[in-house]
């Protein structure tokens, strides 16, 4: 996918998500306050965090799309991983805040939620699940970790709303003695949000720490390079992610009698072959070494 088209597609998904989250968050907050539902208020807080997350993703995508410069010769791709890490951290912070507030509500007396709040949550769950599926599909299409993180933020919001709906339903059916079910639902939702936050944080940190991609990717790059005429062996092959792209460093063994000019041409042939077969590879740095004598 062309770089500009990828950016436009990812930004469109992010802006749609932010707009939907704004209206949903405002509606849930009002319904939670007037409907006496702590779970709905917690859900609204998570939605407002979604809006902040979408803004962070938007900025991350814009920065990541900038070309390499003198200060950033490897490009700005890691801005996507950084934005994904920030979103994941926001999820973890939101989970702690929701859990703390839920515990306070559990140990204190408060009125049961209004019946109509249940209808609000059912509508929210449906909308957020649709938004999650749309954003996740676009995240895979653009291979953007930031957009995928934003998608899972939508899914965590849907889960929070579903837990809140279950809690409110129990509180309505059980009567005053079950009023705290709404708060226990918010507590369960906080645990789910924290778990999703960790699942998102881990790959973002791996990219920021230059963790190697899967062995299958490494094997494919090695196979492509080895197939170039004149390459006797691949000694080393290091790969790291920079946003959706890959940066490759490799050492190849060649005939020790090969001239510098010929080895230079061969190194470019290896680079071109890898990039042609794997468009995700942005650059290949090839170090030429003489073949080891047996």
MILUMFI-517684 format. One line per 4 residues: number of its first residue (from 1); for each residue x, y, z of C-alpha. Coordinates in steps of 0.02 Angstrom, whole numbers, always signed. Example, Ala and Ser with C-alpha at 12.3 -4.5 7.8 and 13.67 -1.06 7.14 Angstrom:
BEGIN
1 = +615/-225/+390; +684/-53/+357
END
This chain:
BEGIN
1 = +0/+0/+0; +72/+172/-47; +134/+269/+103; +20/+420/+79
5 = -134/+313/+51; -94/+212/+207; -80/+372/+310; -244/+442/+244
9 = -335/+278/+277; -267/+265/+455; -308/+446/+494; -486/+427/+430
13 = -516/+279/+546; -444/+375/+693; -550/+530/+664; -710/+428/+643
17 = -673/+340/+806; -642/+504/+896; -805/+579/+835; -908/+427/+885
21 = -823/+418/+1055; -861/+600/+1093; -1049/+580/+1070; -1053/+412/+1159
25 = -950/+476/+1307; -1061/+629/+1329; -1217/+522/+1321; -1152/+392/+1444
29 = -1094/+524/+1567; -1263/+609/+1567; -1354/+442/+1581; -1239/+387/+1722
33 = -1265/+545/+1824; -1453/+558/+1803; -1479/+369/+1804; -1376/+340/+1963
37 = -1259/+214/+1879; -1077/+209/+1933; -1041/+81/+1796; -1105/+203/+1664
41 = -999/+344/+1734; -847/+230/+1733; -891/+181/+1555; -901/+365/+1506
45 = -730/+397/+1581; -659/+255/+1476; -739/+331/+1320; -661/+500/+1356
49 = -494/+409/+1371; -532/+337/+1199; -545/+514/+1130; -376/+559/+1203
53 = -308/+397/+1133; -374/+439/+959; -288/+609/+965; -126/+524/+1016
57 = -143/+398/+874; -176/+540/+751; -18/+631/+804; +82/+470/+804
61 = +30/+429/+626; +70/+605/+565; +242/+604/+645; +279/+426/+586
65 = +240/+476/+407; +377/+607/+405; +526/+562/+295; +699/+530/+367
69 = +803/+684/+406; +974/+727/+477; +915/+702/+656; +815/+544/+618
73 = +907/+451/+479; +804/+294/+510; +640/+388/+492; +504/+425/+619
77 = +412/+258/+614; +432/+222/+799; +310/+364/+835; +173/+236/+801
81 = +241/+118/+933; +260/+262/+1055; +79/+317/+1029; +20/+137/+1052
85 = +118/+126/+1215; +40/+288/+1277; -135/+225/+1237; -101/+61/+1328
89 = -38/+159/+1478; -196/+264/+1477; -298/+104/+1480; -202/+43/+1632
93 = -224/+209/+1722; -410/+211/+1680; -427/+34/+1748; -348/+82/+1914
97 = -460/+236/+1929; -619/+140/+1888; -573/+2/+2010; -540/+125/+2151
101 = -704/+217/+2123; -799/+52/+2112; -731/-5/+2281; -783/+161/+2360
105 = -958/+141/+2290; -972/-40/+2349; -940/+7/+2531; -1061/+154/+2529
109 = -1250/+165/+2510; -1319/+237/+2349; -1481/+224/+2248; -1505/+85/+2120
113 = -1481/+132/+1937; -1631/+185/+1832; -1705/+52/+1716; -1682/+157/+1560
117 = -1493/+157/+1582; -1494/-25/+1525; -1561/+24/+1353; -1425/+156/+1338
121 = -1290/+26/+1370; -1360/-100/+1247; -1352/+32/+1110; -1175/+79/+1161
125 = -1115/-102/+1155; -1180/-125/+979; -1104/+38/+915; -934/+8/+996
129 = -922/-171/+934; -956/-113/+756; -826/+24/+776; -700/-103/+844
133 = -723/-219/+695; -707/-76/+572; -550/-4/+655; -466/-174/+677
137 = -494/-218/+495; -416/-53/+442; -274/-80/+565; -232/-245/+482
141 = -251/-169/+308; -127/-30/+351; -21/-140/+466; -25/-1/+596
145 = +4/-48/+777; -67/+119/+832; -231/+93/+737; -244/-85/+804
149 = -219/-18/+980; -355/+110/+950; -470/-29/+889; -442/-131/+1047
153 = -477/+27/+1145; -650/+23/+1064; -670/-161/+1109; -623/-126/+1291
157 = -755/+9/+1294; -882/-115/+1226; -833/-240/+1361; -849/-106/+1495
161 = -1023/-63/+1431; -1072/-247/+1426; -1013/-273/+1605; -1108/-118/+1657
165 = -1265/-183/+1571; -1252/-349/+1664; -1227/-258/+1829; -1374/-142/+1801
169 = -1482/-289/+1749; -1440/-382/+1909; -1471/-226/+2013; -1642/-201/+1933
173 = -1695/-383/+1949; -1626/-409/+2124; -1694/-250/+2200; -1609/-140/+2332
177 = -1507/-284/+2403; -1422/-302/+2232; -1388/-116/+2207; -1200/-145/+2221
181 = -1204/-263/+2070; -1181/-109/+1961; -1019/-68/+2053; -955/-246/+2048
185 = -983/-244/+1860; -876/-87/+1847; -742/-176/+1949; -743/-326/+1832
189 = -735/-209/+1682; -582/-124/+1759; -493/-292/+1765; -533/-326/+1583
193 = -474/-153/+1532; -310/-178/+1626; -283/-345/+1540; -312/-269/+1368
197 = -196/-126/+1413; -56/-248/+1450; -87/-344/+1288; -67/-181/+1192
201 = +81/-117/+1291; +190/-271/+1267; +208/-267/+1075; +231/-78/+1079
205 = +374/-96/+1202; +449/-237/+1099; +455/-123/+946; +530/+20/+1046
209 = +662/-101/+1112; +701/-161/+933; +641/-339/+966; +665/-452/+815
213 = +507/-498/+718; +448/-678/+701; +572/-813/+645; +468/-837/+487
217 = +504/-658/+433; +690/-680/+465; +693/-845/+370; +605/-767/+220
221 = +729/-623/+211; +875/-744/+223; +802/-853/+85; +778/-706/-33
225 = +955/-641/-4; +1032/-815/-21; +951/-837/-191; +1046/-689/-265
229 = +1186/-752/-379; +1355/-725/-299; +1297/-739/-118; +1378/-893/-39
233 = +1298/-879/+133; +1207/-764/+253; +1304/-749/+414; +1198/-624/+511
237 = +1026/-552/+483; +957/-425/+606; +783/-351/+580; +688/-218/+677
241 = +522/-132/+655; +497/+53/+626; +310/+79/+621; +240/-33/+485
245 = +408/-49/+398; +561/-157/+429; +745/-111/+435; +868/-251/+394
249 = +1054/-268/+432; +1142/-421/+361; +1315/-494/+331; +1341/-594/+171
253 = +1486/-707/+122; +1556/-691/-54; +1704/-753/-156; +1860/-682/-71
257 = +1932/-641/-243; +1784/-532/-288; +1829/-350/-325; +1763/-207/-219
261 = +1664/-143/-367; +1583/-312/-397; +1542/-337/-212; +1463/-163/-209
265 = +1350/-210/-355; +1307/-375/-270; +1259/-287/-107; +1139/-176/-202
269 = +1068/-328/-291; +1032/-409/-122; +949/-250/-59; +842/-232/-215
273 = +790/-416/-210; +733/-408/-29; +638/-246/-52; +555/-307/-211
277 = +492/-467/-128; +447/-384/+38; +377/-207/+15; +372/-186/+205
281 = +563/-180/+206; +614/+3/+195; +802/-21/+191; +934/-158/+192
285 = +1111/-126/+252; +1225/-259/+177; +1398/-294/+248; +1508/-397/+130
289 = +1631/-523/+201; +1748/-647/+113; +1692/-827/+111; +1774/-927/+249
293 = +1900/-1052/+186; +1874/-1233/+239
END
